[in-house]
Amino acid sequence: MFQRLGVWVYRLRFWVIAAWLVAAVLSVPALLQVADVLKVGGFSHEGLEAAQVRATLEEELNAPPVTVVINFHSDILTADDPAFERQVREALSGLERMPEVVKPIGYHTYAPTQVSRDKHTAFEVIGLRVNPEESQDFMPELEQRLKPTDLEMHVGGAPAFYADIERTSQSDLQRAELIAFPVALLVLVFVFGSVVGAAIPVAVGGFSVVVVLALVSLIGRVTDLSIFALNVATMLGLGLAVDYALFLTSRFREELETRPVGDAVEQTVGRAGRAVFFSGLTVLIGLGGLVTFEFMFLRSIGIVGAIVVFVSLLAALTLLPAILGVVGHRIDTFRPPLSLRGTGSFWAPLARWVMAHPLRTLVPTLLLLLLLGLPFANVRLSSPDPSILPEGLDSRVAFDQLKREFSPGNLAPILVTVRSHGPITSPNNLEALYALSREVRRQPGVVGVASIVDLDSRLTLDQYKLMYRNRDDVPDLYAEAALLASTSEHVTVMQVNTTYIWNDPRSGEIVERLRATAMPGGLSLQVGGGTAEVNDVVSEMYGEFPRALILIVLATYLVLFAMLGSVLLPLKAILMNTLSILASYGALVW
């Protein structure tokens, strides 16, 4: 089959090249819009408890789905100074005309925890009624509407974080492309021993990446794809295209020594092309396993990875042989003074020595791989935070400032929703909430609880019962504001602040202890917030991983069995890949 393909490609080589040129040109409009259709986030789904808490807050308490945090700081003024408050209001005044903006939760209203210990820093929380996956698109307008004052101002929160990730990803991608293509060309010139021979894999890789990104842009209009898949598409596309081109081009040069160009192309595709096809198929299976996960960001990498493999294989089996057929003996044109070509005197003796001393090679190599992979046994999966961004970006500056001036747990508090069958402010339910709050406060690592029964440490349970006896006529303005913001007829939310940042394992332990809390009859409890999201995502990934792994191993074994016709060789290949993957991940966290 592959030999017939080689014959067909050689006969129609000019048409094949023309078809790829047309495809590349037609891909440009979609390529230019690829970043606009990709989504950020994708680390959750509606089946997770934390996601259900988020939905409850939006539906029952009318909470905005997205919040932006704006930090204000002054070396001279304090947050309780009227001049400080006046400048904060002036800075935010332009946001009132944005229909997506919800009234800010200000430190000067009923959230004193939004003021630092030295009172020189305070933050405002701005709600946005927009789709969380599109919230970063509103950041340029929001930032433009903020008015400068004498206060130092920084914008943070998830939308700002995602916007900076998007901008940084695009910038990194462009920089990577500018560096990767020339470097790849230089390395290939050194390996192939000719400029023309080296330019062919890079050209094939370039065509592949252009078409891949265009397909990603088109598919992203039909289904959600993560922005993280953009770098995968470019780097994996270039890597696979060059890798496959190396196999085929090297084989072509060998065949060209004893055959005419047409026969060399036929034999190249018939032999090396078959190996490349099955190699790509195993990569496709591995990436396809990611499609089985519920999370959009993993599923996106699987989908985009499958597109990359398909296009790379198509280019390697059609475009590359067509170019080789046109270039022919000119493939060795423009030889550099130094190259690795002709260094078979090193590789062949090395291979013979390894075959002659298998145990002396296997044992130290195996021990090295195991040693490199050991740290992976203690790997801890978590979610990214703004610390992954360059230090100069505004969302990173805001994050570092909040972390420095406030308790880390204030950045993303644990949210506990309590639901009742009857009115949540009934005396019995208030008694249960009061007991729950005091039990939560006793948890190690908890530094504060905010709820309708935690307004003032001096208030007793009986006083809370008296205050909320008629929820439509709460005598205290502060209590009334807290009730309206955090409580509906049957649901209330309790905010738990800890000493740990949201992706700290100790914060995750608090979440699990809260979820194990027994509630009296008629009341149910759910735990959400940033830490709970991390716990749920990691737990779900570990739960789905065995199924995906079994699928990948079985499918890979069957493909290799069909290719090699051996029972043991596929097992050896799977084992060696497992060891190399473990060693690679272990080296990353060493």
N, C-alpha and C positions, 0 to 999 in steps of 0.2 A: 504493500500500500504506500509506504513512504517513498519507495523508489519511483513509483508511478507519479507521486506528487512532485518529486524532483524533476522528472522529465517534463511534466506539465508546466512547472514554474519556469524552467529554462526556456522552453519554447515561447512562452508568453511573458518573458522577463520584462520587456519594456512596458507592456500593458499592466503588469503587476506593480511596477514602480509608479506608473502614472496613477493607478488606483489609490495607492497610499498617499501620493502627493495631493490628490483631490480630497481624500479623507482628512488629511492634515489641515488643508485650507478651510474646509467646511467646519472643522472643529474649532477654529479660532474664536468665532462669536460666543459659543458656549463656554469655551475655555476661559474667556475674560470675565465670565460671570460666576465661576465656580465657587468663589469664596462667599458670594452673596446668598447662595442657596443652602449652604451647609449650616448646621445648627451647633450651638454650644450645649454643654450639659449632657443629658442622656445617661446619667448615672442612677436613674431611679425608674420605677414603674408603679402603676396604680395598685398593684397587689401588695406592696410593702406597707407595713404598719405606719412608718414615718410618713409615707405618701398619703395614707388615709387621714392622718392627723392634719396634714397640710390642707387636704380637701375639706375637712371639717371646719377648720379655721376660716377658710374662704367662704364656705356655704352657710355656716351657722353664725359666725361672728363677723361676717363681712370684712374679714381681714384681707388686705391687698396680697396678691400672690407673690409680689416681688418688693423688696425694700432696698433703698440706697442709703448708705450711711455717709454723712458729711461731717467731717471733723473741723472744729474751730479752735484755734490756739492763739494765746497772746502771752508774751513774756511779762507784760506790765499789768493788763487788766485781768480780773478774775471773772468767773462765769456769773457771779451774783451782782456784778457791777452793771448798772443800767446802760452804760455805754457799750458793754459787751453784748448785752441782749439786743440793743438797738441795731448794732451792726449785723448780728445774726439775722434779724428780721429783714434788714435791708438786703443782705446777700440772697435771701430766699424769696424775696418779693416777686422776682421774675418768674418763679415756678407756678404762680397762681393761674397763669394763663395757659398752662399745659393741661389739656383735658385728662391726660393719663395720671396726673399727680393727685395723690390723696393728701389731705391735710397732714402736715408733719407732726410726728410725736416728739414734742420738744422737751428738753431738759427743764425748761422753765415752767412747764405745766404740771405734770404729775409723774415724772420719771427722774428723780434725783440721782439715780445710779448712772445717769448719762453725764455726770460731772466727775472729773478726776479728783484724786485726793488733795492735790494742791490747788484745785479750782481754776487752773489756768487753761485747762482743756475741757471742751464739752463737745458732744456730738448730737446731731439731729437725725432722726430716722424718717426718710421720705418713702411713702408707699407708692407703688406704681401698679395700676390696673392694666397690665399687659401680660401676654403670654411669656412665661419665664424663659422659653427657648428663644424669644425674640427681644428680650429686655435690653440686650446690649445695643440694639439698633437705636434706642432712644437716648443713649448716653451723650452723643454729640450735641443734640439739641438741649438736653438738660444742663450740660456743662456750659453751653453758650449762654443760657439764661441766668446762670449764677452771676451775681454782681460782685465785683471785687470790693473789698473793704480793707481796713487796716489790720484785720485779723488774718492769720495764716489759715488757709482753707485747703482741705484735701478731700477728694471724693473716693469712697470705697464701697464695699458691699458686693454682692454677687454680680449684678449687672456690670459694674465697673471692672470687676475681675475678669468676667467673660469678654468684655470689650477689649481689654488689654491683651488677653490671651489670643483673641482673633487677630488683632493688629500685630502682635509679636509673632504669631504663627505665619502670617503672610510675609512679614519681613524676614523671618528666619528661612522660610521656603525660598524666597528670591535670592537671599544670600547663599543658601546651600546650593541652589542651581548654578549660580555664578561661579562657585568654587568647585562643585562636584564635577561638572562637565569638563573644564580644563584639566583638573587633576586626573580624572579618569582617562582623558586623552593622553596625557604625559605618561602615565603608568602603562597604558596599552602600547604606546610607541616603544617603550623600554622592553615590554614583554614580547611584542610581535616582531620587533626589529624593522618596522617600516611605518611611515606615516600613513600611507593609504590603508594598510592592514589594520591599523589602530583606529582610523577614522570611521571605518565601517560599523563596528559595534556601537560607537557613540552615536552615529547617525541613526541606527536602528533604535537605540534607546531613546533618542530625542523624538522620533516619530511615535514611538509607543507611548511616551509620557503625554504628548499632546493629545492623542486619541483617548487615552485613559482619562485624563482630566475633563475632556469634553463629555465623555460618557458619564462620569461622576456628576457633572453639572446637570445633565439631562435626567439621570435617575434621581438626583436630589430633589427634583421638582415633583416626583411621584411619591417618594418615601423619605422619611427623615434620615439624614446622614450627618455624622458628627464632623466638626471642624478638625478633629484630631486625625481623621482619615486622609486629610489633604497631604500631610507630610508622608504618610504611608504610601499614597499613590505615587508621589514623585520619587522618593528614595527607593522603594521596592520596585517601581517600574523601571528605573534606570539600572538598578542592580541586577534584576532578572534578565533584562534585555542584553546587558553586557555579558552576563554569565553564560546565557545560551549562545550568544554570538561567539564567545571564546571557543566553546566546544565545536561549533560548526565551522568557524573560520580556520581553526587549527587542523581539523580533519580535511577541509578543502585544500589547504596548502600541501598536505601529505599526498592526497589523491592527485593533485595537479602535477606532481613529479613524474607520474607514470601514465597519466591519462589526458585526453583532450578536455577542454573546459566543460563541455556538455556532459560528458561521462563523469567528470569530477563532481559536478553539481548533483547528478543523480545518485552517485555513491554516498556523497556527504549527507544528503537528506535521508537516504535509505538506511544509513547506519547511525550516524550521530543524531540525525533528526528523530529517530525512534527513541534513543536514550533521553533526548531533551523533552520529548513528549511525555514520557512516563515520569520524568523528574518533575515537570510542571504539574502533572496530574497529582502527584503526592503532595506538592505544595498547596495545590488547590483544595485537596481534602483537609489538610491541616487548617487552612484559613476558613474553610467551609464549616468547621466545627464551631467557630465563633458565632455563626448565624443562629445556632440553636439557643444562644443566651437571650434573655429577656431585655437586657440593657441595650439601649440604642447605640451607645458608643462602641461596645464590643461587636454588636451586630453590624455596625457600619464598617468596622475594620474588616470583618469577614466578607461583606458584600464588595467593598472596594478592593480588597485583596484578591477576590475571585475575578473581578474585572481586570486587574493588573495581570494576573497569571494568564488569563485568556488572551488578552491583547499581546502580551509578550510572546506567548507561544505562536500566535498567528503571525506576528512579525518575524519570528525566528524561522518559521517554516515556509514563509512566502516571500516577504520583502528581502530578508538577508540572502537567500539563495539567488533571488533575481539580481541583486546588486553584485554578488560574487560572479554570476554568469556574465554580467556586463564588464566587470573589472578584469576578470580572467587572470592572465599572467602579470598584469600590472599591479597586482596586490602587493608586490615587494618593492614598489617604487618609493624613492626617498628614504633610504636607510640611514638611521642615526649612527654615530661612531660607536655608541655603547648600547648593548641590548642583552636580553637573556636568551635570545635565539641561539641555538646551537649548544646549549648547556646540558644536553642530554647525558654528557659524560658525568654529570653530578647526579641527576635524578635516577638514571637507570641503575648505577651501582648501589644507590641508596635503597631502591626497591628490592634489588637482589639480596642485599644484606638483611633487610627486614624479613624477607621470606626465609632466609637461612637461619635466622635467630628469632623466631616468633615469640618465645617466652621472654627473652631479654628485652624485647620491644614492648610486648603487651603489659607486663607487670608495672614498669615505671610509668608508662603512659596512663594506664588505668588508675594508678595511685595519684597521679597528678590531676586527672579529671575529678576524681573523688574529693581530693583536697580542695580544689577550686569550688566544688559544689557544696561543700559542707555548710557554709554560711546560709545557704538557701533554706536549710532546715529551720532556721529561725526568722525567716522572712515574715514581715507584717504588712499586709495589704491595707491601704488606707486611701483617703481622698486627697486631692491636691488642695493647697491653700495658696494665697498670694505670695508666700515666700519663694515659690518656684519662679516668680517673675523677676526681671532685672530690678535693681534697687531704685532706680530713678523714676519708675513709673508711678503715677499718682495712686493707683489702688494699692500698690505695694507700700508706699509711704504711709497711706492711711492705715493699712493693716498693722504696720510696725508701730505706728503711734498709738493705736488702740491697745495693742498688746503690751506696750511699755507703760502706758498711763492707767490702764484699767486691769481688772482681773481678766485673765485670758478667757474664762468661761463666759464673760459678758459679750464676747464677739459673736457667739452663737449659743444661746442658752438652751437647755433641755426644756422641751415643752410637754406638759402633761395635760391631756384633755380628760375631763371627767363628765360622763353623760348620765343623766338620771331619767327615770320614767316620769316622775312628777316634777314640780318646779325645783330648780337647782338651789333656790334660796329658801326652801322650806327649813324649819328648825332641825329636823333630823338630818337633812343633807348638809346643812351648814356644820353640824356637829361632826359628820364624817369627813368633810373637807378640812375642818380645823385639826382633826386627829391626823389626817394624811399629811398635812403641811408640817406639823410638828415631827412626825416620823421622818419625813424627807429631810428636814433640817438636821436630824441626828446622823444622817448618812455621812461617812468619811469623805471629805473633799467638797462637800456642799457648803457654800459660803453665804447663800441667801436664797430666799423664796419670795416671789411676788405673786400675789393672788388676792381675791376679794376678802380673804380672812388673814391677810398679812399686811394690812395697811399701816399698822403701828404696833410695835411690840407691847405697848401698854394696854391695848384693848383686849378684853376678855371675850370668851365665847358668848356669854350672855349679852354683851354689848353689841357683838356682831349680829346676833339674832334680833335684837331690838332695832338695830340700824336698817336691816334688810327686811323688816316685817312687811313693808309695802314697797316693792321694788320700783313702783312708779312714783314714789315720793320719798326718796332717800334724803335725810336731813343734811348730810355732809356733802359739800360739793366735790371734794377730793374722792370720797367713796363713790359718789354718783358717776364721776368720770371713769374711775376704775371699773365699775360695774358695766357701764355702757361699752367699754373697750374690750372687756375680757369675758363677758358672760351673756348668754342668750337665755331663753326660757328653760332649756333643758341641758345646756352645755356651758362649762366654764373651763378656762385654761389657766394653768399654773406654770409660772416661769421659774426654772431652777437654775441658779448660777453656781458654777463650780470653780475650783482653782485651776482647772485644766482647759486647754484648748480643745476644740471639738473632735479633732482626730487623734487625741491622746487615748491610749488603751484604758487608762484609769477612768476617763470620762465614760467610755463604753461600758465599763463594769457598773457604773452608777445607773446607766440606762437599763441594764439587765436586771438589776436589783429592784428598780422602780416597777418594771414590767411584772415582776414576780409578787408585787404587793397585793394582798388580798383585800377586796373591797366588800363592804356590807351589801346586802341584797338591795336591788333596785339601782345600783351604781356600777358603772363600768369605766375602766381606765385604759387609755392608750398613751404611748410615749412617742414623741416626735422631736424634730429639731435636727441640727446638723450632725450631732453625735449619733443619734438614732439612725439617720440616713446612712452614715458610714457603717454602722453595725449591720443594718439590713442588707446593704449592698454586698458587703464582704460575706455575710452568711449565705446570701443567695448565690453568689459566685462559687463558693465552696460546695454548695448543694448541687449546682448544675454541672460543676467541673467533671465529676466521674462519668456522667452520661456522655458529655462531649468527648472525653478522653477515650472511652471505649469505642465510640463511633469512629474516631480518627484512627485508632490503632487497627481496628478490624478492616476498615476501608483501605488503609495504607498496605496492610498485609496482603489483601486480595489483589491490589494493583501490582505490587511487587511480585507476587506469586505468578500472576498472568504474564509479567514481563520476563522473569528469570526462570520460571518453571522449577523452582526449588522450594522446599519446605523450610530449610534452615536459613538460607540467605536473607529472606525478608525479616526473620526474627533478629538476625545479626544486625541488619540495617536499622531496625527500630531501636534495638538496644544501644547502638552507637549514637543514634540521634538523640536518644534520651539522655545519655551521658554528656553529650556536648551541650545540650540545652541546659541541663542542671549546672554544668561547669560555667556556662555563660552567665546565667542568672546569679550563681554564687559569687562570681567575680564582680558582678555589679554591686553587691551588698557586702563585699568583703570588709 
